[in-house]
């Protein structure tokens, strides 16, 4: 595992048309460098600029805002140490330009078009449809689109996506982990499924089905879908409740719908155990407002410590992380969503890559990005690590199943 010293960065965050400039540094095409190849756009001898398109407004603004805040806090905090010492011997600060796409694919593509000539790489942005919207263009332009917050496996297939790499576990990883836990329970279970009608929902269901394959104690009694643009899933919940399933697998990415689904099930007096995806399982933002304590169990999967945990500030680096969010990202509250920690981990992972780059080029960046093995980024849970060497897998592919305990989540080895 490579060692990393904390270094620092200048940040420029653009929210829609509003710019918050934390440090103004030169951008654009690279200056002359002692490294081998001519510098790619977005990097000079003094700076490197990263772009983000992510939802900063709308129903996914909570986690979307976190995708900017965490990486901003990471690089902002280390800025005062002088910058990242790259493998080519240059010390550079990092600028971040973040644009709001409102979880709208068309807007995400427009944001990419606006950023592509001034940034070295795109990173950290949330969403499967939004990241897919500019994937082909990024490949054609040879612009790295890396460590993005989508579990779509296509981003981690090197042959299909040579300029891409996902950060979070693919949806199949998450679904399979829960399916295996349920199958191993030894008890009979009836499962109802509600999945988003796109690659996100299909991936979770595919993984879950793989996890229960061959298990004669688990029966899927009904499977329904909803559209990401829907404003209500009451009709689907009513139909699923009629099955009397004791487990509800809810592959849902929209925060308001996740809350309303929890509430609607209670109104229907349907109280199964729940599975929630990692990005819509926040205790403070989703489970508590939805009345999750009414259910026998609310489960999710995780690879990182939760900042909202009562003991997080006592963990190594926990208080520093919270202080960095306030000072460098103007994020004053304890994060309710895991994406703040995830994008902080993205920052740490990128630093590993920067320190290994011997040339200021996107090609060398991608080569070094795909060579990270068993890196313990900040706040990784035991048994998880960043590993980018396996094609078909994202930077993080290991997860543990956790259960809501009334305040946060605790890792479990058994269902029930």
VENHU-V463375 format. One record per residue. SS is DSSP state (h for helix, s for strand, l for the rest). PHI is phi in whole degrees, -180 to 180 (NA if undefined). NEAR is the number of other C-alpha atoms within 12 Angstrom. Layout:
SS:PHI:NEAR
SS:PHI:NEAR
//
This chain:
l:NA:15
l:-71:22
l:-92:18
l:-135:25
l:-93:20
l:-73:26
l:-125:31
l:-149:38
l:-150:39
l:-90:41
l:-123:43
s:-125:38
s:-109:39
s:-110:31
s:-109:28
l:53:24
l:-98:14
s:-97:14
s:-108:18
s:-110:23
s:-98:22
l:-91:27
l:-158:27
l:-101:22
l:-129:25
l:-62:26
l:-123:34
l:95:26
l:-58:26
l:-72:30
l:-83:24
l:-62:20
l:-140:24
l:-75:18
l:-67:23
l:-67:17
l:-88:20
l:-64:22
l:-63:31
l:-75:36
l:-58:33
l:89:38
s:-137:39
l:-125:36
l:-72:36
l:-114:34
s:-139:41
s:-136:50
s:-115:43
s:-113:49
s:-110:45
s:-137:56
s:-117:55
s:-159:51
l:-75:39
l:-108:35
l:-145:21
l:89:20
l:-67:26
l:-111:36
h:-67:32
h:-60:36
h:-67:42
h:-64:47
h:-62:44
h:-65:43
h:-65:52
h:-88:54
h:-63:55
h:-63:45
h:-71:52
h:-64:53
h:-64:46
h:-61:49
h:-75:49
h:-64:43
h:-65:37
h:-86:34
h:-60:31
h:-71:20
h:-83:19
l:114:23
l:120:33
s:-86:42
s:-87:33
l:-76:38
l:-68:25
l:-89:28
l:91:21
l:-88:29
s:-105:29
s:-125:37
s:-94:41
s:-117:51
s:-107:48
s:-123:50
s:-113:48
s:-116:45
s:-119:43
s:-83:40
l:-111:38
l:58:33
l:64:37
l:-105:32
h:-56:27
h:-63:20
h:-69:26
h:-60:39
h:-64:31
h:-63:24
h:-62:39
h:-60:42
h:-60:25
h:-71:23
h:-94:33
l:-59:36
l:-87:26
l:-115:31
l:-111:43
l:-79:44
s:-156:48
s:-99:53
s:-155:48
l:68:52
l:-62:59
s:-94:51
l:120:45
h:-73:39
h:-64:37
h:-73:37
h:-70:45
h:-65:38
h:-62:28
l:-120:40
h:-61:37
h:-62:24
h:-66:25
h:-63:35
h:-66:27
h:-64:16
h:-86:25
l:56:29
l:-106:38
s:-58:44
s:-124:47
s:-131:47
s:53:50
s:-87:51
s:-92:52
l:-142:47
l:-93:45
l:-66:42
h:-64:39
h:-62:32
h:-73:42
h:-110:39
l:-88:25
l:-60:26
l:-66:16
l:-84:17
l:-135:32
l:-66:31
l:-108:38
s:-122:50
s:-165:52
s:-77:50
l:-103:48
l:-79:51
l:-53:47
l:-67:44
h:-56:50
h:-63:39
h:-57:39
h:-68:45
h:-61:44
h:-66:35
h:-61:41
h:-72:48
h:-58:41
h:-67:30
h:-63:35
h:-67:42
h:-63:32
l:-79:24
l:-68:21
l:79:17
l:-107:19
l:-77:21
s:-137:31
s:-107:28
s:-116:35
s:-108:38
s:-125:42
s:-125:43
s:-128:40
s:-64:34
l:-84:25
l:-162:25
h:-62:30
h:-60:42
h:-65:39
h:-62:31
h:-65:32
h:-62:42
h:-66:42
h:-58:30
h:-65:32
h:-62:39
h:-62:32
h:-65:26
h:-68:25
h:-102:31
l:-58:20
l:84:14
l:-88:23
l:-87:17
l:-101:21
s:-124:30
s:-124:28
s:-85:32
s:-92:23
s:-163:26
s:-133:30
s:-125:31
s:-128:31
s:-143:31
l:-95:23
l:-63:31
l:-91:22
l:-65:22
l:-103:18
l:-153:23
l:-124:32
h:-59:27
h:-65:21
h:-66:30
h:-63:40
h:-63:26
h:-68:24
h:-69:37
h:-63:34
l:-67:20
l:-81:26
l:58:25
l:-62:29
l:-95:33
s:-134:41
s:-119:47
s:-98:49
s:-112:49
s:-84:47
l:-127:47
l:-110:46
l:-95:40
h:-55:38
h:-60:29
h:-70:37
h:-63:46
h:-65:34
h:-66:29
h:-65:43
h:-59:43
h:-69:30
h:-66:27
h:-59:37
h:-68:24
h:-61:18
l:-88:22
l:59:18
l:-106:29
l:-125:32
l:-83:36
s:-75:36
s:-113:42
s:-115:48
s:-118:47
l:-60:51
h:-61:48
h:-86:47
h:-131:39
l:-125:45
l:-56:44
h:-59:40
h:-75:32
h:-91:31
h:-130:36
h:-66:42
l:-67:26
l:-60:23
l:-83:29
l:75:28
h:-60:39
h:-64:28
h:-74:25
l:-96:30
l:-64:23
l:-170:31
s:-120:45
s:-114:48
s:-151:43
s:-124:47
s:-152:47
l:-132:40
s:-131:44
l:-64:42
l:-95:42
l:-63:41
l:-80:31
l:-63:28
l:-58:23
l:-102:18
h:-60:24
h:-63:21
h:-86:17
l:-74:20
l:-58:16
l:82:22
h:-63:27
h:-66:21
h:-61:24
h:-59:44
h:-63:34
h:-67:26
h:-64:32
h:-59:35
h:-67:24
h:-76:24
h:-105:35
h:-116:36
l:52:25
l:-109:26
l:-85:18
l:-95:22
l:-65:31
l:-61:38
l:-85:34
l:-108:39
l:-71:44
h:-64:45
h:-65:47
h:-68:48
h:-58:53
h:-73:43
h:-64:45
h:-66:43
h:-60:48
h:-58:44
h:-64:40
h:-68:45
h:-62:46
h:-62:41
h:-58:37
h:-68:37
h:-57:43
h:-67:33
h:-100:30
l:-71:33
l:-98:28
l:-133:33
l:-84:45
l:-124:38
h:-65:39
h:-63:27
h:-68:30
h:-60:39
h:-65:35
h:-62:26
h:-72:30
h:-60:41
l:-86:39
l:-120:26
l:-85:33
l:-125:24
l:51:26
s:-81:31
l:-89:28
l:-65:38
l:-54:35
l:69:36
s:-69:34
l:-75:27
l:-58:19
l:92:20
l:-121:28
l:-165:33
s:-92:44
l:-143:35
l:-110:38
l:-92:26
l:-105:23
l:-62:24
l:94:31
l:-120:34
l:-76:40
l:-60:47
l:-120:47
l:-124:37
l:-102:32
l:-137:35
s:-123:36
s:-85:38
s:-130:38
s:-125:37
s:-67:37
l:-114:24
l:101:23
l:-124:22
l:-162:34
s:-117:36
s:-128:29
s:-64:26
l:-127:25
l:-109:19
l:-131:23
l:-87:30
l:128:26
//
